[in-house]
Amino acid sequence: MPDPRDLRGRSDGHPDHPAHRAHRTRAQERADEIDISPSKLVAEIEALQAELAASNTKAEEYLAGLQRERAEFSNYRRRTTEEREQMLGLAGEDLIRKVLVLADDFDLAIEARPEAIASEPWVEGVTAIDRKLRGLLESEGVRQIEAEPGTPFDPREHEAIANVAGSGHPEGSIVDVVRRGYKLRDRVIRPALVAVAAEPAPTT
């Protein structure tokens, strides 16, 4: 007759035996519940791929939106910078025009000084101030327009206020400068007022 202990041992070793189930861990039970069939795995992979594609699409949309925002901000910053520089330029040009009026006064004062007092210290002081003023204007990009007698008249830089016949200069050339003209960098901010040689009057 078989030993009952042997029968008991074999019965206890069966997976479905209550004693065997009592020793199974919770992890093992959960592992048994997981469906690892090929069709299930394929479906899950496809679902994950769809989620990844959706995430990539959303990320690309966010990136495109960020790039648009950065481009718009860059354009806005450039426009505001240009507008500010333009406003400052206009303000600076207006100030330069006012300073040029002072330069005209210095020109008149120096040209009209009597020779008898030309060597006086205060006259030399006025001349020194005029030189400093000219240096300040040059440092800001202001330079005098060439308008020496004999220079051809250029309507872009000169403004004729008189025609002089019999000046000895070729017709259309500058005879005299009534008021100096100036450029701010490459742009004329005040044309030179000049007298221009006219065609000689016909002889009878």
Buried (B, 14 or more C-beta within 10 A) or exposed (E): EEEEEEEEEEEEEEEEEEEEEEEEEEEEEEEEEEEEEEEEEEEEEEEEEEEEEEEEEEEEEEEEEEEEEEEEEEEEEEEEEEEEEEEEEEEBBEEBEEBBEEBEEBBEEEEEBEEEEEEEEEBEEBBEEBEEBBEEBEEBEBBBBBBEBEBEBBEEBBBBEEBBEEBEBEEBBBBBBEBBBBBBEEEBBBBBBBBBBBEEEEEE
